[in-house]
């Protein structure tokens, strides 16, 4: 049923895009230059995306310069191991990927969803096989009301549609409306989201003994994903992996 709904939603976006193209020319969501179809990036912006390829740190998903061997982790993962098990991202966070994320997050450019979700599904090809449920990082109800949608939930739905993995948007709740993480240091980010998430009692049975894939748009310090993963593991999740569109670079 969920797969059929996702298929209808994708078809609806394509039809809406085709109809809009009859009236207004499609533009690149990053630079606004004309492109051939809705949701497409111009050649320059495609080239501007820093696509992540193996080898990568098994914990954080950040790329290695040299192949360190299967399961190798970075110095950062050794000194600051995450609560989650493995993370993967489609691209590194740079000016181009930031504009693309913001196009979805703040400018209602939902036509980029299929491309972003497809890239995420490809990036997560080694962690998706064990995923039993996909859960997006939630927004607080006040922020959801003002923004009207949760971009992480939209991306989770796209990844679920591309892979056939079930998506549940209510496994984790945001119970405290935290200040924006922008401009905060790593320690400040962790303190800002501490206690901000919980697992509803009614959802524990959907988590217990299962492997959860947590989805978000960007992984910066990892504070938000850590707190969500902590709640999921406390509720009985066996593994919690993380899949995002963009990873912020950290040395080590």
C-alpha positions in Angstrom: 0.0 0.0 0.0 2.7 2.4 1.0 4.7 1.6 -2.2 1.6 2.4 -4.3 1.1 5.7 -2.5 4.7 6.7 -3.1 4.4 5.7 -6.7 1.3 7.9 -7.1 3.1 10.8 -5.4 6.1 10.5 -7.7 3.7 10.3 -10.7 1.9 13.4 -9.4 5.1 15.3 -9.1 6.1 14.4 -12.7 2.7 15.4 -14.0 2.7 18.7 -12.1 6.2 19.4 -13.3 5.2 18.7 -16.9 2.2 21.0 -16.6 4.3 23.8 -15.0 6.9 23.5 -17.7 4.2 24.4 -20.2 3.7 27.7 -18.4 7.1 28.4 -16.9 10.5 27.2 -18.1 12.2 24.7 -15.7 15.1 26.1 -13.8 18.0 24.6 -11.9 17.1 24.6 -8.2 20.6 25.6 -7.3 21.5 28.5 -9.7 18.1 29.2 -11.4 19.5 28.7 -14.9 17.1 27.1 -17.4 17.2 23.3 -17.6 15.5 20.8 -19.8 13.2 19.3 -17.1 11.8 20.0 -13.6 14.1 18.7 -10.9 17.2 18.7 -13.0 20.4 20.5 -12.2 22.3 22.4 -14.9 25.6 20.9 -16.1 27.7 23.2 -13.9 25.8 22.5 -10.7 25.9 18.7 -11.3 29.7 19.1 -11.6 29.7 21.2 -8.4 28.4 18.3 -6.3 31.2 16.5 -4.5 29.8 12.9 -4.8 31.2 10.5 -2.2 32.8 7.3 -3.4 34.5 4.5 -1.6 36.6 4.0 0.4 34.8 5.7 3.4 34.9 5.6 7.2 32.6 2.8 8.2 31.2 4.8 11.1 30.8 8.4 9.7 30.8 7.7 5.9 33.4 10.4 5.2 35.8 9.5 2.4 39.4 8.2 2.9 42.2 9.3 0.6 43.5 5.8 0.6 41.8 2.4 1.0 42.2 1.5 4.7 40.4 -1.9 4.3 36.9 -3.1 4.9 35.3 -1.8 8.1 38.1 0.8 8.7 37.1 3.9 10.7 38.6 7.4 10.8 40.5 9.0 13.7 37.4 10.9 14.5 35.4 7.7 14.9 38.0 6.3 17.2 38.2 9.5 19.4 34.5 10.3 19.2 32.5 7.1 18.4 28.9 7.8 17.4 25.9 6.2 19.0 24.7 5.0 15.6 26.4 2.1 13.9 27.2 3.2 10.4 26.5 6.4 8.4 26.5 7.1 4.7 26.0 10.2 2.6 25.6 10.9 -1.1 27.7 14.1 -1.3 30.0 16.2 0.7 28.5 19.5 2.0 29.6 22.4 -0.1 28.1 25.5 -1.7 26.3 23.5 -4.4 24.9 20.8 -2.1 23.9 23.5 0.5 21.9 25.3 -2.2 20.2 22.1 -3.2 19.3 21.2 0.4 18.0 24.7 1.0 15.9 24.5 -2.3 14.1 21.6 -0.8 14.1 22.7 2.8 13.1 26.4 2.5 12.0 27.1 -1.1 9.5 24.3 -1.7 11.5 22.8 -4.7 10.0 19.4 -4.1 10.9 18.4 -7.7 14.5 17.7 -6.5 13.3 14.9 -4.2 13.6 12.0 -6.7 17.2 12.9 -7.7 18.3 13.4 -4.1 16.6 10.2 -2.8 18.0 8.2 -5.7 21.5 9.4 -4.9 21.0 8.6 -1.2 19.8 5.1 -2.0 22.9 4.5 -4.1 25.1 5.9 -1.3 23.5 3.6 1.2 23.7 0.4 -0.8 25.8 -1.3 1.8 23.7 -0.4 4.8 20.2 -0.6 3.2 20.1 -4.4 2.9 19.8 -4.8 6.7 17.4 -1.9 7.2 13.9 -3.1 8.3 12.4 0.3 8.9 13.3 3.8 7.7 12.7 6.6 10.2 13.2 10.3 9.4 14.6 12.7 12.0 11.5 14.5 13.2 10.7 18.2 13.5 9.0 19.7 16.5 5.3 20.4 15.8 5.8 24.2 15.9 8.6 24.1 13.3 6.6 21.6 11.2 3.6 24.0 11.4 5.7 26.9 10.2 7.6 25.0 7.5 4.5 22.9 6.5 6.6 19.7 5.8 9.6 17.8 7.2 12.3 17.6 4.5 13.8 14.5 6.2 10.4 12.7 6.0 10.2 13.6 2.3 13.7 12.2 1.7 12.9 9.1 3.8 9.8 8.5 1.6 11.8 8.8 -1.5 14.5 6.3 -0.3 11.7 3.9 0.8 10.0 4.1 -2.6 13.4 3.5 -4.3 14.2 0.5 -2.1 11.0 -1.0 -0.9 11.9 -0.5 2.8 9.0 0.5 5.0 9.0 4.1 6.2 7.5 5.1 9.6 7.5 8.8 10.4 6.5 8.5 14.0 9.1 6.2 15.6 10.9 9.2 17.1 9.2 12.4 18.4 10.8 15.8 18.9 9.4 16.8 22.3 11.4 20.0 22.8 11.6 22.8 20.3 15.3 23.5 20.3 17.1 26.6 18.9 18.7 26.2 15.5 22.0 24.3 15.4 23.4 26.8 12.9 26.4 28.7 14.4 26.8 26.3 17.4 30.0 24.5 18.2 30.0 20.7 18.5 29.6 20.7 22.3 26.8 23.3 22.1 25.0 21.2 19.5 25.0 18.2 21.7 23.7 20.1 24.7 21.1 21.8 22.6 19.5 18.5 21.5 19.9 16.6 24.7 16.5 15.4 25.8 14.9 16.8 22.7 13.7 13.5 21.4 11.7 10.5 22.7 10.2 7.3 21.5 6.4 7.2 22.0 5.4 4.2 24.1 3.1 3.0 21.3 6.0 2.7 18.9 8.4 0.6 21.1 7.0 -2.6 19.7 7.8 -1.4 16.1 11.5 -0.8 17.2 12.3 -3.7 19.5 14.7 -6.1 18.0 14.8 -4.4 14.6 17.3 -2.6 12.4 16.4 1.1 11.9 17.7 3.4 9.2 17.6 7.0 10.3 17.3 9.6 7.5 18.1 13.3 7.4 19.2 15.9 4.9 22.6 16.8 6.4 24.9 15.3 8.9 27.0 18.0 10.5 28.3 17.3 14.0 26.1 14.2 14.4 24.5 15.6 17.6 21.0 15.2 16.4 21.5 11.8 14.8 23.3 10.6 18.0 20.4 11.7 20.2 17.8 10.0 17.9 20.0 6.8 17.7 20.2 6.8 21.5 16.5 6.9 21.9 16.0 4.2 19.3 18.6 1.9 20.9 17.1 2.5 24.4 13.8 1.4 22.9 15.4 -1.9 21.8 16.7 -1.3 18.2 19.4 -3.8 17.4 21.2 -1.5 14.9 20.7 2.1 13.9 22.3 3.3 10.7 22.2 6.8 9.3 21.7 7.9 5.7 21.9 11.6 4.6 22.2 13.5 1.4 25.2 15.6 2.5 28.0 15.1 5.0 29.9 18.0 6.5 33.7 17.5 6.3 35.6 16.9 9.5 39.3 16.4 9.5 40.4 12.9 10.7 
